[in-house]
Amino acid sequence: MVTTEVDAAWSSVVSTLRASRERTEKSEGTRTQLDVTLLTGFLGSGKTTVLRHLLENPGGLRIAVVVNDVGAVEVDAHLVKGVTPQQISLSNGCVCCLLADDLADQLEHLTATGAYDSVLIEASGVADPIVIGQIIHSANDCRLDGIVVVADSTSVDAQLADQQIAPLVARQLQAAHLVILSKCDLAGESERQEVAELIANVAPGSRIIEANNGEVDLGLLVGAAVNGVSMANHEGAGGLAVAALVLEPAGPWNPIEVGKFLDDSAHRLLRAKGWFEDLQRNLFQLQVVGRRWEIERWSGDAPRALVLIGLNPEDVATTKDQLQRISQD
């Protein structure tokens, strides 16, 4: 962790260099490029919470958003709906592979409008940030301004110990110029320190900051290009192959029964998210990250659907069938 004085100095340097770069572009008569910041992190790390906070505190910047949901139901896009006037949703695929051309086209469209100062891309949790960074870099009049990774302080150690997902998690950490350690309110001081040391070993030199409820200063994310962003991609790696199914309509279920199922079943979901109804047509939001889950009453409209994500298609299909049977019991 760094001190407040170093934080202030770092921010000052970024602001000064950014202003200098913009003045140089104008004086040379060159066409100003659109800065694009990539927000990445594994499934359930807290990216959408960070994104919502940034959009609610734009600091005078005109920000466009690209949200990539790996499932067919645009859950993350719905969660930031209404927070920004310009939002583009790319769903049912990953922008580092299936939707790469769509991403490049949308970025070039945003650049052509001249209406925005910056673009924030929320990548799917299984995306390779280096591949997306190269897509941004190759888009006309776009500039990769930085890669930020959100890491869950309560589960990143288990993720890095899992041989199936560890290579991608490590790659996300290593590509980033800034690591946001999320959900710190759920971890003790010693646990947070151990996680920070673990990340520092996996991604030496990365700046690590703690955040609760996604509260991050936008100034820490913009202007990152002057700090250097790794674009090396010698391994030819890509995103993690996952299976995603949609359960729709979701419910009607008793929320207590859903919680019991998630506690007692042997499901192997990496992630589940969405909304379901109870017998009185009340709406609830469900968030599942591994064995941890959360059910909250939801006010407002939302699709009655859940996206289920796992490594094994059979495991995901089995969990979907088991959830469907809850409403029949």
PyMOL commands that set and color helices and strands:
alter all, ss='L'
color gray80, all
select helices_A, chain A and resi 4-27+47-56+75-79+100-113+129-138+156-161+166-175+184-186+189-202+218-220+224-227+255-264+313-326
alter helices_A, ss='H'
color red, helices_A
select strands_A, chain A and resi 34-40+63-69+87-91+118-122+142-152+178-182+207-210+243-247+271-277+283-289+292-297+306-310
alter strands_A, ss='S'
color yellow, strands_A
deselect
rebuild
show_as cartoon
